[in-house]
Structure formats: C-alpha cells, structure tokens
Amino acid sequence: MAAAVFLLIPFVVYLSVPSYNMVDPKFYGLPFFYWYQTLWLVLSGILFGLAAWLINRGE
C-alpha cells in the first residue's frame, strides 16, 4: 500500500498545474513553473525508487 502512495504522489502533483502555474518566486533566474517541475522530477525518481524497493524487498 505504501508503494502505491509513493507512485501516486508525483502524478497528483504534476496534474495540479494551477497550483504551480506562476512566474514568481524565481530560483537562479528560472521561473517557479520550471524549477518546481525540475525539483519534482528528482523527487519522483526518489519516490519511484522507494516504491520499487518496497515492492521487491520481499524477494
């Protein structure tokens, strides 16, 4: 069940575009829209890795 939650979190975040569809605050000159998506790209990889570990730890 925890693995499913880890897999669902990135999809929910990516689908909630109005929550991050803005320019400010900027991070090193990048608008919020871009650096927020880039941050979630890394976090998604971590969450997917944790989900894979949870699924495969019983083998």
C-alpha positions in Angstrom: 0.0 0.0 0.0 2.8 2.4 0.8 4.4 1.7 -2.6 1.1 2.7 -4.3 1.1 6.0 -2.3 4.7 6.7 -3.4 3.7 6.1 -7.0 0.6 8.3 -6.8 2.2 11.4 -5.2 4.1 12.6 -8.4 1.1 12.1 -10.6 -1.2 14.1 -8.3 1.4 16.9 -8.1 2.0 17.0 -11.8 -1.7 17.1 -12.5 -2.3 20.0 -10.2 -0.9 22.6 -12.7 -2.9 25.6 -11.3 -1.0 25.2 -8.0 2.4 25.9 -9.6 1.4 27.9 -12.8 3.2 31.1 -11.8 6.4 33.0 -12.5 7.5 34.1 -9.1 9.4 33.2 -7.0 12.4 32.8 -9.2 15.3 30.5 -8.4 18.6 31.4 -10.1 16.6 33.3 -12.8 14.3 30.3 -13.5 10.5 30.9 -13.2 8.8 29.0 -10.5 6.9 26.9 -13.0 10.2 25.4 -14.4 12.2 24.9 -11.3 9.2 23.4 -9.4 8.8 20.8 -12.2 12.5 20.1 -12.2 12.5 19.6 -8.4 9.6 17.2 -8.8 11.4 15.3 -11.5 14.2 14.4 -9.0 11.7 13.8 -6.2 9.7 11.5 -8.5 12.8 9.4 -9.1 13.4 9.1 -5.4 9.7 8.1 -4.7 9.7 5.6 -7.6 12.9 4.1 -6.3 11.4 3.8 -2.8 8.3 2.2 -4.3 10.4 -0.3 -6.2 12.4 -1.1 -3.1 9.2 -1.7 -1.1 7.8 -4.0 -3.7 11.0 -6.0 -4.2 12.2 -6.2 -0.6 10.3 -9.5 0.0 12.1 -11.4 -2.8 
